[in-house]
Amino acid sequence: MTVRPARVLVCDDEAQVLRGLRIVLREAGFDVESTATAREALDAAALRPPDAAIVDLMLPDASGIEVCRRLRAWSGMPILLLSAVGDEDQKVAALEAGADDYVTKPFGPRELVARLHAVLRRAGDGDEEPAIVVDGLEIDLAARTVRRDTREVHLTPIEYDLLRVLARNRGRLMTHRMLLTEVWGPQHAGDTQVLRTHIANLRRKIEPADGPRHIRTDSGVGYRFVD
């Protein structure tokens, strides 16, 4: 049986960047549809919904954040935002508008493809995984237990909920506000130092000194669980 390649909608108003993205993604096995404006991207997505979208932050007729927000209003497709702007506030705004990840220009082709594969894997995993197993770490979502190399790891309820949210969104950069809102509630959305303390405690319990690192930090923005 022939498997259809994943179709990716790309939107960037720089012709050279758009051409480079088409080449990189097609060489990686993706079916690519390219657009140069926010309107073209939204029309193309509505006419033939893609499996994922890569959208530049600065477009001539609207921001990539607005494109992301409008796509997210009707679709759960993975969305990556691209930009030459490395500003933390822009990253947070993009992620909170529904983007799954944010890639700053210039970026390596292998990094972009790896990020795209990661968000597509996450989208295909579904919400009903009974367990997540990564490099000797096993998170049993049904039993709410965690094991490291078959030995049970004792987590506090907050630590477990943090790990659960990160693991179920693995590969995706989760902002401080997203994690705080999900685990503590919207009234604690600004308690960044509390989050940092619990993440540090969680890391000590699930990441052995000489073993793999599961939780990565995007300074000033948030955290992601990697496999």
Buried (B, 14 or more C-beta within 10 A) or exposed (E): EEEEBBBBBBBBBBEEBBEBBBEBBEEBEBEBBBBBBBBBBBEBBEEEBBBBBBBBBBBEEBBBBBBBBBBBEEBEBBBBBBBEBEEEEBBBBBBBBBBBBBBBBEEEBEEBBEBBBBBBEBBEBEEEEEEBEBBBBBBEBEEEBBBBEEEEBEBEEBBBBBBBBBBBBBBBBBBBBBBBBBBBEEEBBEBBEBBEEBBEBBBEBBBEEEEEEBBEEBEEBBBBBBB
